[in-house]
Amino acid sequence: MITYVLIILIAVAGLIMIAGGIWGLFYLLTQGTQRPLRYYAAVIGMICGGLGMWGIAQGLRIGLVLIELANR
């Protein structure tokens, strides 16, 4: 049961990171001035980190399903 809560927390944190990265990218694109490339790299890194956390959560979820199927 605790592992399911951990999976949900990791997935939610990943979604929050993705949403924050998309919001930051939208903010950078709507500004009238040109921003340095490092700002875009930070935003893209935040989106990729969120995708990585989402992938870890999905991997844990699939692992739990496989363990439950093996115990039947």
C-alpha positions as CSV (number, residue, x, y, z in Angstrom):
1,M,0.0,0.0,0.0
2,I,2.8,2.4,0.8
3,T,4.4,1.7,-2.5
4,Y,1.2,2.8,-4.3
5,V,1.3,6.1,-2.4
6,L,4.9,6.5,-3.4
7,I,4.1,5.9,-7.1
8,I,1.3,8.4,-7.0
9,L,3.5,11.0,-5.3
10,I,6.3,10.5,-7.8
11,A,3.8,10.8,-10.7
12,V,2.2,13.9,-9.3
13,A,5.6,15.5,-8.7
14,G,6.5,14.7,-12.3
15,L,3.3,16.2,-13.6
16,I,3.9,19.4,-11.6
17,M,7.5,19.6,-13.0
18,I,6.2,19.2,-16.6
19,A,3.5,21.8,-16.0
20,G,6.0,24.2,-14.5
21,G,8.4,23.7,-17.4
22,I,5.6,24.3,-19.9
23,W,4.5,27.4,-18.1
24,G,8.1,28.7,-18.0
25,L,8.5,28.0,-21.7
26,F,5.3,29.8,-22.5
27,Y,6.5,32.7,-20.4
28,L,9.9,32.9,-22.2
29,L,8.2,32.7,-25.6
30,T,5.7,35.5,-24.9
31,Q,8.4,38.0,-23.7
32,G,9.2,40.7,-26.2
33,T,13.0,40.5,-25.7
34,Q,15.4,37.8,-26.7
35,R,16.5,35.6,-23.8
36,P,19.8,33.7,-23.6
37,L,19.8,30.1,-24.6
38,R,20.6,28.9,-21.1
39,Y,17.1,30.0,-19.9
40,Y,15.5,27.7,-22.5
41,A,17.9,24.9,-21.6
42,A,16.8,25.2,-17.9
43,V,13.1,25.0,-18.9
44,I,13.7,22.0,-21.3
45,G,15.6,20.3,-18.5
46,M,12.7,20.8,-16.1
47,I,10.3,19.3,-18.6
48,C,12.7,16.3,-19.2
49,G,13.1,15.8,-15.4
50,G,9.3,15.6,-15.1
51,L,9.1,13.1,-17.9
52,G,11.8,11.1,-16.2
53,M,9.9,11.1,-12.9
54,W,6.8,10.1,-14.7
55,G,8.7,7.2,-16.3
56,I,10.0,6.0,-13.0
57,A,6.5,6.0,-11.5
58,Q,5.2,4.0,-14.5
59,G,8.1,1.5,-14.1
60,L,7.4,1.0,-10.4
61,R,3.7,0.6,-11.2
62,I,4.5,-2.1,-13.9
63,G,6.9,-3.8,-11.5
64,L,4.2,-4.0,-8.8
65,V,1.8,-5.5,-11.3
66,L,4.3,-8.1,-12.4
67,I,5.1,-9.0,-8.8
68,E,1.4,-9.4,-8.0
69,L,1.0,-11.6,-11.1
70,A,3.9,-13.8,-10.1
71,N,2.5,-14.3,-6.6
72,R,-0.8,-15.8,-7.9
